[in-house]
Structures are given as structure tokens and as C-alpha cells.
Amino acid sequence: MRQILLVLGGICVFGVSALVMTKLMPAPLKDSDYLVIGSVATLISLLVMFLILISTRMKSPDLFFKKRKKKQ
């Protein structure tokens, strides 16, 4: 259930960010403008999903670093 909500949230963030970028771009949109809009929307949605996963699932203080056991 949690994965479904995460995917649906990512899709919603993608849609909203693509809509906002479409409204912010100047009126005659070319194919390259749509490519930029899709790229930025993808980047934003992946960043939001990453931050949500970091804040909810992983609560360790050393999130990106793992300490190795010392060899004796």
C-alpha cells in the first residue's frame, strides 16, 4: 500500500510541475520546450520521492555512510 501511495504521489507531483512549467513558458511552445518541461518535471518528482523516502523509511543518523567493522 505504501508503494502505491508513493507512486501516485510521484505522478501527481510530475503532473503539477509539468502543468506549472507549461503555464510559465512563453506561448509558442516548440518540441524542445516540451522536452525541457518533461525533464524538469521528472527531476522535481524524483527529488520529491527521494526526500520522502529519506524522511519516512530511513531513520539512521548515518544515512549515506556505513561504518565498517575493524579487522583484528
KEKE-3310 file (N, C-alpha, C; in steps of 0.2 Angstrom, whole numbers, plus 5000, padded with zeros to 4 digits):
npx = (5004:5010:5019:5011:5005:5016:5020:5009:5009:5021:5017:5007:5015:5023:5013:5008:5020:5023:5012:5013:5025:5022:5013:5021:5031:5034:5022:5022:5025:5038:5045:5056:5054:5044:5052:5061:5052:5046:5058:5062:5051:5051:5064:5060:5050:5056:5066:5057:5051:5063:5066:5055:5056:5068:5065:5055:5057:5070:5079:5091:5106:5117:5115:5120:5132:5141:5148:5162:5167:5180:5195:5203)
npy = (4994:5006:5008:5010:5022:5030:5030:5035:5048:5053:5053:5063:5074:5075:5079:5091:5099:5099:5105:5118:5122:5122:5133:5143:5144:5154:5158:5152:5136:5125:5109:5106:5114:5107:5096:5101:5104:5092:5086:5094:5092:5078:5078:5085:5078:5065:5070:5074:5062:5055:5063:5060:5047:5046:5053:5046:5032:5028:5030:5031:5039:5040:5040:5039:5034:5019:5012:5002:4986:4984:4976:4963)
npz = (5000:5004:4994:4983:4986:4986:4972:4966:4972:4966:4953:4954:4958:4947:4937:4941:4942:4928:4923:4929:4923:4910:4910:4913:4903:4888:4875:4861:4860:4857:4851:4858:4869:4876:4879:4888:4898:4902:4906:4917:4926:4928:4935:4947:4952:4955:4964:4975:4978:4982:4994:5002:5004:5011:5022:5028:5028:5031:5046:5052:5059:5052:5036:5023:5025:5029:5043:5044:5051:5062:5057:5065)
capx = (5000:5014:5022:5006:5004:5022:5020:5003:5011:5026:5013:5004:5020:5025:5008:5008:5025:5023:5007:5016:5030:5018:5010:5027:5034:5031:5016:5023:5029:5041:5046:5062:5051:5041:5057:5063:5046:5046:5064:5062:5045:5054:5069:5057:5046:5061:5069:5052:5051:5069:5066:5050:5059:5073:5062:5050:5059:5077:5079:5098:5109:5122:5111:5124:5139:5141:5154:5165:5169:5188:5198:5208)
capy = (5000:5012:5009:5013:5029:5034:5031:5040:5055:5055:5055:5069:5079:5076:5082:5098:5103:5099:5110:5124:5124:5124:5139:5148:5145:5158:5155:5147:5131:5120:5102:5107:5117:5101:5091:5104:5104:5085:5084:5097:5089:5072:5079:5088:5072:5061:5073:5074:5055:5053:5066:5057:5040:5048:5056:5041:5025:5028:5035:5031:5045:5040:5038:5038:5031:5014:5011:4995:4983:4984:4969:4962)
capz = (5000:5004:4987:4978:4988:4984:4965:4965:4974:4961:4947:4955:4958:4940:4933:4944:4940:4921:4921:4930:4918:4904:4910:4914:4897:4883:4872:4856:4863:4852:4853:4863:4876:4879:4881:4894:4903:4904:4910:4924:4929:4930:4940:4953:4955:4958:4970:4980:4980:4986:5000:5005:5006:5016:5029:5031:5029:5034:5052:5055:5059:5046:5031:5017:5026:5034:5046:5043:5057:5061:5057:5071)
cpx = (5004:5017:5018:5005:5010:5022:5014:5005:5017:5022:5010:5009:5022:5020:5008:5014:5026:5018:5009:5021:5027:5015:5015:5030:5031:5026:5018:5028:5032:5042:5051:5059:5048:5046:5060:5058:5046:5052:5064:5056:5048:5059:5065:5053:5051:5064:5064:5051:5057:5069:5061:5053:5064:5070:5057:5053:5066:5078:5086:5101:5114:5119:5115:5130:5138:5148:5156:5167:5177:5190:5203:5214)
cpy = (5006:5013:5012:5020:5033:5035:5036:5047:5057:5057:5062:5075:5081:5080:5089:5102:5104:5105:5117:5127:5126:5131:5145:5149:5150:5154:5150:5142:5126:5114:5102:5110:5111:5096:5094:5103:5097:5083:5087:5094:5082:5073:5081:5082:5067:5064:5073:5067:5053:5056:5063:5050:5041:5049:5051:5034:5024:5033:5034:5037:5046:5036:5036:5034:5025:5012:5003:4993:4983:4977:4968:4957)
cpz = (5000:4997:4982:4980:4985:4976:4963:4967:4969:4955:4948:4955:4951:4936:4935:4941:4932:4919:4923:4925:4912:4904:4911:4907:4892:4878:4866:4858:4857:4855:4859:4870:4879:4882:4888:4900:4906:4908:4917:4928:4932:4936:4947:4956:4958:4964:4976:4982:4984:4993:5005:5008:5011:5023:5032:5033:5033:5040:5055:5054:5053:5040:5025:5018:5031:5037:5046:5050:5056:5061:5062:5069)
residu = (MET:ARG:GLN:ILE:LEU:LEU:VAL:LEU:GLY:GLY:ILE:CYS:VAL:PHE:GLY:VAL:SER:ALA:LEU:VAL:MET:THR:LYS:LEU:MET:PRO:ALA:PRO:LEU:LYS:ASP:SER:ASP:TYR:LEU:VAL:ILE:GLY:SER:VAL:ALA:THR:LEU:ILE:SER:LEU:LEU:VAL:MET:PHE:LEU:ILE:LEU:ILE:SER:THR:ARG:MET:LYS:SER:PRO:ASP:LEU:PHE:PHE:LYS:LYS:ARG:LYS:LYS:LYS:GLN)
# end
